Amino acid sequence: MARRPNFSAKLLLKYMLVLVSAAALLTLLLQNYSIPFKDELRRALSGDFQKSVPTSRAPSKAGPCDVVRDCPEDHFSFFVRSGAANVVAPKICLQNKLVLGTVLNNAGVGINIVIINGKTGDVVKTAHFDMYSGDVKPLVELLKSIETGAVVLMASYDEPATKLNEEARKLIAELGSVSVKSLGFRDNWVFVGGKGASVHSNFEKYLKNDNAKNKYENWPELIEIQGCIPKYPE
């Protein structure tokens, strides 16, 4: 007498194959579309993403941010310019809007800092620290308070290095800076980094104070950087 096929076993095997296929597809989708913020920020800071995004000089009536940059919807644009000698203050722009500069009366000699909320692109804090006659402790305290996922923009003005101790330099290096270790008397420096990115930032420029090459007698010429940084996913 012939055995009757075990339909229950066959049906169970069929369902298991479907579930395995679905799980494999879900894993693939997550790998392709769920890019962690650290990886995306790391890619932006260390890559050449900014070269693929068009920029243009805005007319003077557009305001103090004379560089207009359009970035993808899930990124925000920035423009950072150092000070010029001890005469012209630095400026930092976010989304083509001035967030630090003379017009806002929030720039000063030393190191100027803007901290950005990595999720919203909103400004969390602006500050400047006199590194010639001031105290480095407030700068160190601020650097220690920066939360993972925040983006930090910095610009020098006049003299950024005399009081900059090893602790402060290390904390800034952890944000992605390379040049901060060499930053010296009246050097010019601009930098954009991120807390938690764990990568050397591509958004950094450094110009050494050299009397033989300086544009402004005892100071080098101003320098600037611009680009697009990814927002921290909600």
Protein Blocks (a to p, Z undefined) as FASTA:
>chain_A
ZZdddfklmmmmmmmmmmmmmmmmmmmmmmmmmccfklmmmmmmmmcmlmmpccddddfk
nojblcdcdddfkbccddddddehjlbccdddeehiafbdjklopacehjddddddfkno
pafbdcdddfklmcfklmmmmmmmpcghiacddddehjaklmmcfklmmmmmmnopaklm
mocehiacdddddehklpacfbbcdddddfklomnljaccddddddddddddZZ
